[in-house]
Amino acid sequence: MTRAGDGARAGDGARAATRLEQRWALFHRWGPYALLATGTVLAASTARVLGMTRAEVYACAVLVVATLVLQLWWGRASRGRATPSTASTVYFTLRIALSFALTWLNPLFAFHAAINYFDIGRLLPQRLVVPGLLAAAVTVAGSQSGGLPPDDATGWMVFGGVLGVNAALLLVFSHIAGLEEARARTQAETIDELERTNTALQQALDENAALHAQLLVQAREAGVADERRRLAAEIHDTLAQGLTGIIAQLQVVTGTDDPRLAREHLDRAAALARHSLGEARRSVHNLSPAALADDALPQALEKTVAEWEERTGIPARYTTTGTVEPLHDEVAATLLRIAQEALSNTARHAGATRVGVTLSYMGDEVTLDVRDDGHGFDPRVRRARDGSGGFGLDGMRARAERIAGSLGIESEPGLGTAVSARVPLVRHD
């Protein structure tokens, strides 16, 4: 069961509970008027049949008006009230007294007395609910037994039996109502807790999205700094050394009178210049992953491996596993850079005869593996010797870590090297 499903069910339950509360609110507002009108019409219709005197009829009229005035007063006084109070207790007491008097004069006013069963929990504090129910039961039982007071001992016995049945039913229904109220309260608390949980979850998702966006911005900024360091290292390792060699060759030319020797050193200087120009172009090309401009990461990696194989003459095989998904630009660029650096290291240092590159989509992460069968090395010895493990390895590791990934190196002398990068699968857009 998902949190989204819980939230939907909680919302449906809350709406159903709200509709039920609205219906009860309408009944509590207009029910007393409707039941009073019903009792008044029935009592007026049966006054002569029941042998009511003129004084009793006038008394009923006065009590009906008093009940109506009391109800109108409570309609205004109860606005905004949701719990029992002193005013609600006084209102209930006066209403049940008027109901009892009306039922005493004409049993059919018990229709109005029945209203006391429905809203007693809203009007009386808990300690007065049972006495209030018993008072209502006496009123209704008097009507059911033929009116109060009973005419003889048999009438009193019937009244007592009816009252006992009413009281027992009231106690049972009161207990059931209490259980239902507790269940409803528990359900409401559960709904509130689910809403709070969903709100907290949404806030966490929003915060996670903001952190993710911030992480990508930091990754871009760190990537710019990393590219600057890479260019500095490449200029130092390639262009600066090439220019130094060209100067040395030209110095030999200026210091010799032998045309053959001069031509030989000029040719070397030209070769160094062409090589340095090629290195400069390569460095500029690698400043941004142009391979991703028109292709997704799998196609860009396949082309990169093919070009590397053609340039170095070393057999290389590229494989994609899993379900391919569009990756965020930062993730794709990071994996492509790591692959390029790993292949560059292989060409320079490994002496390999075979290379394999595998891109794997594995649920919520992507892995890139670059393996070769070259000389291999002992990573511990390399770190101990130069304190870092090499500029290329540290650069690849830093790239992976900037997007919450990791880089692993497995290598042994004579057994080749395997570079494995694992990064989160962050989809495009």
C-alpha positions in Angstrom: 0.0 0.0 0.0 1.5 3.3 -1.0 1.4 6.6 0.8 -0.4 8.1 -2.2 -3.1 5.5 -1.8 -3.3 6.1 1.9 -3.6 9.8 1.2 -6.4 9.3 -1.3 -8.4 7.0 1.0 -7.8 9.5 3.9 -9.2 12.3 1.7 -12.3 10.2 0.7 -12.9 9.4 4.4 -12.5 13.0 5.4 -15.0 14.2 2.7 -17.5 11.4 3.7 -17.2 12.4 7.4 -17.7 16.1 6.5 -20.9 15.3 4.5 -22.3 13.3 7.4 -21.5 16.1 9.9 -23.3 18.6 7.6 -26.4 16.4 7.5 -26.5 16.1 11.2 -26.0 19.8 11.6 -29.1 20.4 9.4 -31.1 17.9 11.5 -30.0 19.5 14.8 -31.0 22.9 13.4 -34.4 22.1 11.9 -35.3 18.8 13.5 -36.8 20.3 16.7 -39.1 22.6 14.7 -40.3 19.7 12.5 -41.0 17.4 15.4 -42.7 20.1 17.4 -44.9 20.9 14.4 -45.7 17.2 14.0 -46.6 16.8 17.6 -48.7 19.9 17.6 -50.7 18.9 14.5 -51.4 15.4 15.9 -52.3 16.7 19.4 -54.7 19.3 17.9 -56.3 16.6 15.8 -56.9 14.2 18.7 -57.7 16.7 21.5 -61.4 16.0 21.4 -60.9 12.3 21.0 -58.7 12.2 24.0 -61.2 14.3 26.0 -58.9 17.3 26.6 -60.6 20.2 28.4 -60.4 23.7 27.1 -57.9 24.6 29.9 -55.7 21.8 28.8 -55.8 22.9 25.2 -54.9 26.5 26.2 -52.1 25.1 28.4 -50.7 23.1 25.4 -50.8 26.2 23.2 -48.9 28.2 25.8 -46.3 25.4 26.2 -45.9 25.1 22.4 -45.2 28.8 22.2 -42.7 28.6 25.1 -41.0 25.7 23.4 -40.8 27.6 20.1 -39.4 30.7 21.8 -36.8 28.5 23.6 -35.8 26.9 20.4 -35.4 30.2 18.6 -33.2 31.5 21.5 -31.0 28.4 21.3 -30.7 28.7 17.5 -28.9 32.0 18.1 -27.1 31.1 21.3 -25.6 27.9 19.9 -23.8 29.5 16.9 -20.2 28.6 17.1 -20.7 26.2 20.0 -19.3 22.7 19.4 -19.1 21.3 23.0 -21.5 21.1 26.0 -21.7 24.2 28.2 -23.8 25.7 31.0 -26.1 27.3 28.4 -26.6 24.0 26.6 -27.4 22.2 29.9 -30.0 24.9 30.8 -31.5 24.6 27.3 -31.8 20.8 27.5 -33.3 20.9 31.0 -36.0 23.4 30.0 -36.7 21.6 26.7 -37.2 18.2 28.4 -39.4 19.8 31.1 -41.6 21.3 28.4 -41.6 18.0 26.5 -42.7 16.2 29.7 -45.5 18.7 30.3 -46.8 18.6 26.8 -46.7 14.7 26.8 -48.5 14.7 30.1 -51.3 16.8 28.5 -51.3 14.9 25.2 -49.3 11.6 24.6 -48.8 12.5 20.9 -46.4 15.3 21.9 -43.9 12.4 22.4 -42.9 13.0 18.8 -41.3 16.2 20.0 -39.9 14.6 23.1 -38.0 12.1 20.9 -35.6 14.9 19.9 -34.0 14.6 23.3 -32.4 11.3 22.3 -30.5 12.7 19.3 -28.5 15.6 20.5 -28.0 14.9 24.2 -24.3 14.2 23.6 -23.9 17.7 22.2 -25.8 19.4 25.0 -24.9 17.7 28.2 -21.6 16.9 29.8 -20.7 13.2 30.1 -21.8 12.9 33.7 -25.3 14.1 32.9 -25.9 12.0 29.8 -27.4 9.0 31.5 -29.8 11.0 33.8 -30.8 13.0 30.7 -31.5 9.8 28.7 -33.6 8.4 31.6 -35.6 11.6 31.8 -36.3 11.3 28.1 -37.2 7.7 28.5 -39.8 8.5 31.2 -41.4 11.0 28.9 -41.6 8.7 25.9 -42.6 5.6 28.1 -45.5 7.7 29.5 -46.8 8.3 26.0 -46.3 4.7 24.9 -48.2 3.4 28.0 -51.2 5.6 27.4 -50.3 8.9 28.9 -49.3 10.1 32.4 -50.3 9.6 35.0 -51.5 6.0 34.7 -55.1 5.4 35.8 -54.6 2.3 38.0 -52.1 -0.3 39.2 -52.2 -2.1 35.9 -51.3 1.2 34.1 -48.4 1.8 36.5 -47.2 -1.8 35.8 -47.4 -1.2 32.0 -45.6 2.2 32.4 -42.9 0.5 34.5 -42.4 -2.3 31.9 -42.3 0.1 29.0 -39.9 2.4 30.9 -37.7 -0.6 31.7 -37.5 -1.6 28.1 -36.8 2.0 27.0 -34.1 2.4 29.6 -32.4 -0.9 28.6 -32.5 0.0 25.0 -31.1 3.4 25.7 -28.2 2.0 27.7 -27.4 -0.5 25.0 -27.6 2.2 22.3 -25.7 4.6 24.4 -22.9 2.0 24.8 -22.9 1.3 21.0 -22.9 5.1 20.3 -19.9 5.4 22.7 -18.0 2.7 20.8 -18.9 4.3 17.5 -17.8 7.7 18.7 -14.5 6.3 19.9 -14.1 4.6 16.5 -14.9 7.8 14.7 -12.5 9.7 16.9 -9.7 7.1 16.2 -10.5 7.3 12.5 -10.3 11.1 12.6 -7.0 11.0 14.4 -5.7 8.5 11.8 -6.8 10.7 9.0 -5.1 13.7 10.6 -2.0 11.7 11.1 -2.0 10.6 7.5 -2.5 14.1 6.3 0.4 15.3 8.5 2.5 12.4 7.2 1.7 13.3 3.6 2.4 16.9 4.2 5.8 16.0 5.8 6.5 13.7 2.9 5.7 16.4 0.3 7.9 18.8 2.2 10.7 16.2 2.2 10.2 15.7 -1.5 10.3 19.4 -2.2 13.5 19.8 0.0 15.1 16.8 -1.8 14.3 18.4 -5.2 15.9 21.7 -4.0 18.9 19.8 -2.7 19.2 17.9 -5.9 19.1 21.1 -7.9 21.7 22.6 -5.7 23.9 19.5 -6.0 23.7 19.8 -9.8 24.6 23.5 -9.7 27.6 22.7 -7.5 28.6 19.9 -9.8 28.6 22.2 -12.7 30.7 24.8 -10.8 33.1 22.0 -9.7 33.2 20.7 -13.2 34.3 24.1 -14.5 37.1 24.2 -11.9 38.0 20.6 -12.7 38.2 21.4 -16.4 40.5 24.3 -15.6 42.8 22.0 -13.6 42.7 19.4 -16.4 43.7 22.0 -19.0 46.5 23.3 -16.8 47.8 19.7 -16.4 47.5 19.0 -20.1 49.2 22.3 -21.1 52.0 21.4 -18.7 52.3 17.8 -19.8 51.9 18.3 -23.6 51.9 21.8 -25.0 54.6 23.2 -22.7 56.9 20.2 -23.3 56.2 20.4 -27.0 57.1 24.1 -27.2 60.2 23.4 -25.2 61.2 20.7 -27.7 60.6 23.0 -30.6 62.7 25.7 -29.1 65.5 23.2 -28.5 65.4 22.0 -32.1 65.4 25.6 -33.4 68.4 26.4 -31.3 70.3 23.6 -32.8 69.4 24.9 -36.3 70.7 28.4 -35.5 73.9 27.0 -34.1 74.9 24.7 -37.0 76.2 25.3 -40.6 75.4 21.8 -41.8 72.3 22.0 -44.1 71.5 18.3 -43.6 71.6 18.6 -39.8 69.6 21.8 -39.9 66.9 20.2 -42.1 66.7 17.2 -39.8 66.1 19.4 -36.7 63.6 21.6 -38.6 61.7 18.4 -39.5 61.7 17.5 -35.8 60.5 20.9 -34.9 57.7 20.8 -37.4 56.7 17.3 -36.2 56.6 18.6 -32.6 54.6 21.6 -33.7 52.0 19.4 -35.4 51.8 17.1 -32.4 51.4 20.1 -30.1 48.7 21.5 -32.4 46.9 18.2 -32.2 47.1 18.1 -28.4 45.8 21.7 -28.3 42.8 20.8 -30.4 42.1 17.7 -28.3 42.2 19.7 -25.1 39.8 22.3 -26.5 37.5 19.5 -27.9 37.4 17.8 -24.5 36.5 21.1 -22.7 32.8 20.3 -23.2 31.4 16.9 -24.2 30.6 17.7 -27.8 29.8 14.0 -28.3 26.6 14.5 -26.3 25.4 17.4 -28.4 23.6 15.1 -30.9 23.7 11.7 -29.3 22.6 10.1 -26.0 25.2 8.7 -23.7 25.1 5.1 -25.1 25.7 6.3 -28.7 28.3 8.8 -27.6 30.2 6.1 -25.7 30.0 3.7 -28.7 31.5 6.4 -31.0 34.1 7.3 -28.4 35.2 3.7 -28.1 35.2 3.2 -31.9 37.3 6.3 -32.4 39.7 5.3 -29.6 40.1 1.8 -31.2 40.8 3.4 -34.6 43.4 5.9 -33.2 45.2 3.4 -31.0 44.8 0.2 -33.0 43.8 -1.7 -29.8 40.7 -3.8 -30.1 37.9 -2.4 -28.0 34.3 -3.6 -27.5 31.4 -1.5 -26.2 28.2 -3.0 -24.5 25.0 -1.6 -23.1 22.9 -3.6 -20.5 19.6 -2.9 -18.9 16.8 -0.6 -20.0 18.2 2.6 -21.5 16.8 5.8 -20.0 17.5 9.4 -20.8 20.0 10.7 -18.3 20.4 14.2 -16.9 23.0 16.2 -18.8 25.4 16.3 -15.8 25.2 12.6 -15.2 25.8 11.8 -18.9 28.7 14.2 -19.1 30.3 12.8 -16.0 30.2 9.2 -17.3 31.5 10.2 -20.7 34.4 12.1 -19.2 35.3 9.2 -16.9 35.3 6.8 -19.9 37.5 9.2 -21.9 40.0 9.5 -19.1 40.0 5.8 -18.4 40.7 5.0 -22.1 43.4 7.7 -22.2 45.1 6.1 -19.2 44.8 2.7 -20.9 46.4 4.0 -24.1 49.3 5.7 -22.2 50.1 3.2 -19.5 48.4 -0.2 -19.8 50.0 -1.8 -22.8 46.7 -3.6 -23.3 45.7 -5.9 -26.2 42.0 -5.8 -25.5 39.6 -3.3 -23.9 36.0 -3.6 -22.9 33.6 -0.8 -22.0 30.1 -1.6 -20.5 27.3 0.9 -19.6 24.7 -0.7 -17.3 21.3 0.7 -16.3 20.5 -0.9 -12.9 17.3 0.4 -11.4 18.2 3.6 -9.5 21.8 3.8 -10.6 24.1 3.6 -13.6 27.5 1.9 -13.8 30.3 2.3 -16.2 33.0 -0.3 -16.4 36.3 0.0 -18.4 38.4 -3.1 -18.4 41.7 -3.9 -20.0 44.2 -6.8 -20.0 47.3 -4.6 -19.7 50.2 -4.6 -17.3 48.1 -3.6 -14.3 49.5 -2.1 -11.1 49.2 -2.2 -7.4 46.9 0.7 -6.3 48.4 0.7 -2.8 51.9 1.1 -4.2 50.8 3.8 -6.6 49.2 5.8 -3.7 52.3 5.3 -1.5 54.6 6.5 -4.2 52.9 9.7 -5.4 50.5 10.3 -2.5 47.4 10.4 -4.7 47.1 7.5 -7.1 47.6 9.6 -10.2 46.0 12.7 -11.6 43.8 10.7 -13.9 42.4 8.4 -11.2 41.8 11.2 -8.8 40.1 13.2 -11.5 37.7 10.4 -12.3 37.0 9.7 -8.7 36.3 13.5 -8.1 33.9 13.6 -11.0 31.9 10.6 -9.7 31.7 11.9 -6.1 30.5 15.4 -7.3 27.2 13.8 -8.3 27.0 11.5 -5.3 28.6 8.6 -7.1 31.7 6.5 -6.4 34.7 5.1 -8.4 36.4 1.8 -7.8 39.7 0.5 -9.1 40.6 -3.1 -9.4 44.1 -3.9 -10.6 47.0 -6.3 -10.1 50.4 -6.4 -11.8 50.1 -8.5 -14.9 46.3 -9.0 -14.6 45.0 -5.8 -16.1 42.9 -3.1 -14.7 39.1 -2.5 -14.2 37.7 1.0 -13.5 34.1 1.0 -12.3 32.0 4.2 -11.8 28.6 4.0 -10.0 26.4 7.1 -10.1 22.7 7.7 -9.3 20.3 7.4 -12.2 18.9 10.9 -12.5 16.6 11.2 -15.5 16.6 14.0 -17.9 14.2 16.8 -16.9 
